[in-house]
Amino acid sequence: MRYRITSLVIGWVVGVLSSALVRRRLKQLIISYAPEHLRRQIEEKRLEVVKTVRRFSKDFKSSTPTGEKNRNQSQILKHRDRSPGHRPRQTLK
């Protein structure tokens, strides 16, 4: 098990580093060989994708329940008896 976890962590680190290096190298190649108008188009598309992801995450956060509601629910569930023979006092929803 220890070998698998070590391999997973090492693989993850290598993957992240190689991905960052490939991205940086690709950006350098685009800058050195692409015409100016093409670089601007690529940068505009990248910024558009970033804005879309930020807007999506903002919408997702606003659609999730508030923290207070989650806190109250977790306290109720925390104090329930979960022994095998226990029947809940209130009806299940």
C-alpha positions as CSV (number, residue, x, y, z in Angstrom):
1,M,0.0,0.0,0.0
2,R,2.8,2.4,0.8
3,Y,4.4,1.8,-2.6
4,R,1.1,2.6,-4.3
5,I,0.6,5.9,-2.4
6,T,4.3,6.8,-3.1
7,S,3.9,6.1,-6.8
8,L,0.7,8.0,-6.9
9,V,2.2,11.1,-5.3
10,I,5.3,10.9,-7.5
11,G,3.2,10.5,-10.6
12,W,1.0,13.4,-9.6
13,V,4.1,15.7,-9.0
14,V,5.7,14.7,-12.3
15,G,2.4,15.3,-14.2
16,V,1.9,18.7,-12.7
17,L,5.5,19.8,-13.4
18,S,5.5,18.4,-16.9
19,S,2.2,20.0,-17.7
20,A,3.5,23.4,-16.5
21,L,6.7,23.0,-18.5
22,V,4.8,22.1,-21.7
23,R,2.4,25.0,-21.2
24,R,5.3,27.4,-20.7
25,R,7.2,26.0,-23.7
26,L,4.1,26.2,-25.9
27,K,3.6,29.8,-24.9
28,Q,7.2,30.6,-25.8
29,L,6.8,29.0,-29.2
30,I,3.6,30.9,-29.9
31,I,5.3,34.2,-28.9
32,S,8.3,33.6,-31.0
33,Y,6.6,32.3,-34.2
34,A,3.1,33.6,-34.3
35,P,2.1,36.9,-35.8
36,E,0.9,39.7,-33.5
37,H,-2.7,39.4,-34.5
38,L,-2.8,35.7,-33.9
39,R,-1.2,36.2,-30.4
40,R,-3.9,38.7,-29.5
41,Q,-6.6,36.3,-30.6
42,I,-5.2,33.5,-28.5
43,E,-4.9,35.8,-25.5
44,E,-8.5,37.1,-26.0
45,K,-9.8,33.5,-26.1
46,R,-7.8,32.6,-23.0
47,L,-9.3,35.6,-21.1
48,E,-12.8,34.7,-22.3
49,V,-12.4,31.1,-21.0
50,V,-11.1,32.5,-17.6
51,K,-14.1,34.8,-17.4
52,T,-16.5,32.0,-18.2
53,V,-15.0,29.7,-15.6
54,R,-15.2,32.5,-13.0
55,R,-18.8,33.3,-13.9
56,F,-19.7,29.6,-13.6
57,S,-18.0,29.2,-10.2
58,K,-19.8,32.4,-9.0
59,D,-23.2,31.1,-10.2
60,F,-22.4,27.7,-8.6
61,K,-21.5,29.2,-5.3
62,S,-24.7,31.4,-5.3
63,S,-26.8,28.3,-6.0
64,T,-25.5,26.3,-3.1
65,P,-27.2,26.4,0.3
66,T,-25.9,28.9,2.9
67,G,-23.4,27.9,5.5
68,E,-25.8,28.5,8.3
69,K,-28.3,26.0,6.9
70,N,-25.6,23.4,6.5
71,R,-24.3,24.0,10.0
72,N,-27.7,23.5,11.5
73,Q,-28.3,20.3,9.6
74,S,-24.9,18.9,10.6
75,Q,-25.6,19.5,14.3
76,I,-28.9,17.6,14.1
77,L,-27.3,14.7,12.3
78,K,-24.3,14.8,14.7
79,H,-26.4,14.1,17.8
80,R,-28.5,11.3,16.4
81,D,-28.1,7.8,17.7
82,R,-26.9,5.7,14.9
83,S,-26.8,2.3,16.7
84,P,-28.2,-0.6,14.6
85,G,-31.4,-1.1,16.6
86,H,-32.2,2.6,16.9
87,R,-35.4,3.9,15.3
88,P,-35.5,7.6,14.5
89,R,-38.0,9.7,16.6
90,Q,-39.1,11.7,13.6
91,T,-40.2,10.5,10.2
92,L,-37.6,10.2,7.5
93,K,-37.9,12.5,4.6
